Amino acid sequence: MRQDIYAWIKENDDQLKYLRLKPLWYRKLTRNPQDYEKFGTEAVFHFEKSIPHRVNKLTNGVQAASMMLNLLQSMNAK
């Protein structure tokens, strides 16, 4: 693997973990170093750190807080 690609992977712990989980990517990046962006995208989706995943986590947190607030308000009203 090219040293610049490996250095780019080592900068991000998630990418390094993903490379160790999926050694097929080591082979792919050795043969086609231009696929590093695709590798980075797959690593982000694997660890659920993409924008849609983050929005979903935020939405779930807001819904949980709203439900707890409604529960507390209903308990105080009685």
ChimeraX attribute file (.defattr): number of C-alpha atoms within 10 A of each C-alpha:
attribute: neighborCount
match mode: 1-to-1
recipient: residues
	/A:1	13
	/A:2	10
	/A:3	8
	/A:4	10
	/A:5	15
	/A:6	16
	/A:7	10
	/A:8	13
	/A:9	19
	/A:10	14
	/A:11	10
	/A:12	11
	/A:13	10
	/A:14	17
	/A:15	21
	/A:16	16
	/A:17	14
	/A:18	19
	/A:19	18
	/A:20	12
	/A:21	10
	/A:22	12
	/A:23	10
	/A:24	10
	/A:25	17
	/A:26	16
	/A:27	12
	/A:28	15
	/A:29	18
	/A:30	15
	/A:31	12
	/A:32	12
	/A:33	17
	/A:34	12
	/A:35	14
	/A:36	18
	/A:37	10
	/A:38	11
	/A:39	19
	/A:40	18
	/A:41	13
	/A:42	15
	/A:43	20
	/A:44	17
	/A:45	13
	/A:46	13
	/A:47	13
	/A:48	13
	/A:49	15
	/A:50	15
	/A:51	11
	/A:52	11
	/A:53	14
	/A:54	12
	/A:55	12
	/A:56	12
	/A:57	14
	/A:58	12
	/A:59	12
	/A:60	12
	/A:61	12
	/A:62	12
	/A:63	12
	/A:64	12
	/A:65	12
	/A:66	12
	/A:67	12
	/A:68	12
	/A:69	12
	/A:70	12
	/A:71	12
	/A:72	11
	/A:73	11
	/A:74	10
	/A:75	9
	/A:76	8
	/A:77	7
	/A:78	5
